[in-house]
Amino acid sequence: MFNKSMSKKRILIVDDDASIRDVMEEVLLSEGFDVDVAENGQDAIDRLQKALNLPDLILVDLMMPVKDGVGFLKDQQNIPRLKTIPSVIMTADGQIESKIRELGIKDFLKKPIDLDHFTNAVKRLVAPHTL
């Protein structure tokens, strides 16, 4: 995991919905990114702790079983080698904008995901100097 070509930007998608993961993975692969996936926040933390090469960006669903997006973000911030990786919450929560400060979220993507907006947001977040 996370040991593909070093020249490509690496994205980790954390979402419990396999169909959503598959679509996002396919879109990002077609845009030239390396992509890995995890089924929930705990799966993501476990994979990241074992990874030799870390992702450049983590896209994490807010609502998941086992460990949700908030739990993942809390764990990520407590692990020194993971805390500097930018993470973006993905959610269908219509009230997310009012919860952002409370949750410490800087960036979020609303579900259902608009694929053009999604692709542009990922490009902006992993390579702001090239846009």
PyMOL commands that set and color helices and strands:
alter all, ss='L'
color gray80, all
select helices_A, chain A and resi 18-30+41-50+69-77+96-103+115-126+128-130
alter helices_A, ss='H'
color red, helices_A
select strands_A, chain A and resi 10-14+34-38+57-61+87-91+108-110
alter strands_A, ss='S'
color yellow, strands_A
deselect
rebuild
show_as cartoon
